Amino acid sequence: MDNKVEPQTREEILKSSLDARVQEVMHYQINIDNYRMALEEISKMSDDDRAILSGFADQLRTLMTSEKLEQKKAQIMLTVLKQQVG
């Protein structure tokens, strides 16, 4: 039995890359939504709890900013791939 793998065509590779970028953008959005919701939960807490969690809230804001930037990069690449796929 021949286990030879046929090489993918350019179109197949582009389609696979396109699917991966769609997933990547979605993952960034899920993280952004989770961080936003966590910050909302923290904002509902008592002053003492918010003070205790202030470092965590700062981390969440930093992570959210980073995720938004990375999502924008991924969206640019997604747009480019869509143009190539047609």
C-alpha positions in Angstrom: 0.0 0.0 0.0 1.4 3.4 -1.0 1.2 6.0 1.8 2.4 8.8 -0.5 0.7 12.1 0.4 -0.3 14.3 -2.6 0.9 17.8 -2.3 -1.8 20.4 -1.8 -2.6 22.9 -4.6 -2.2 26.6 -4.0 -6.0 26.9 -3.8 -6.2 24.2 -1.1 -3.5 25.9 0.9 -5.1 29.3 0.6 -8.5 27.8 1.7 -6.9 26.1 4.6 -5.1 29.3 5.6 -8.4 31.2 5.3 -10.2 28.8 7.6 -7.4 29.1 10.1 -7.5 32.9 10.0 -11.3 32.9 10.6 -10.7 30.7 13.7 -7.9 32.9 14.8 -10.0 36.1 14.6 -12.8 34.3 16.5 -10.4 33.2 19.3 -9.2 36.7 19.7 -12.8 37.9 20.0 -13.6 35.3 22.6 -10.6 36.4 24.7 -11.6 40.1 24.3 -15.1 39.3 25.4 -13.9 37.3 28.3 -11.6 40.0 29.5 -14.3 42.7 29.1 -16.8 40.6 31.0 -14.3 39.9 33.8 -13.6 43.6 34.1 -17.3 44.2 34.4 -17.6 41.6 37.1 -14.7 43.2 39.0 -16.3 46.7 38.7 -19.4 45.3 40.5 -17.4 44.2 43.5 -16.9 46.1 46.8 -14.2 48.8 47.0 -12.1 46.4 49.1 -12.3 43.6 46.6 -11.7 45.9 43.6 -8.6 47.2 45.5 -7.4 43.6 46.0 -8.0 42.7 42.4 -6.6 46.0 40.9 -3.4 44.3 39.7 -5.5 41.6 38.0 -7.8 44.2 36.4 -4.7 45.9 35.1 -3.5 42.6 33.6 -6.9 42.1 32.0 -6.8 45.6 30.4 -3.3 44.9 29.1 -4.3 41.5 27.7 -7.4 43.0 26.1 -5.3 45.7 24.4 -2.9 43.1 23.1 -5.7 40.8 21.9 -7.3 43.7 20.0 -4.0 44.6 18.3 -3.4 40.9 17.3 -7.0 40.6 16.1 -6.5 43.6 13.8 -3.4 42.0 12.4 -5.2 38.7 11.8 -8.1 40.6 10.2 -5.7 42.2 7.7 -4.3 38.8 6.8 -7.8 37.4 6.6 -8.8 40.1 4.2 -5.7 39.4 2.0 -6.5 35.7 2.0 -10.1 36.4 1.0 -8.8 38.4 -1.9 -6.6 35.6 -3.1 -9.3 32.9 -2.7 -11.7 35.0 -4.6 
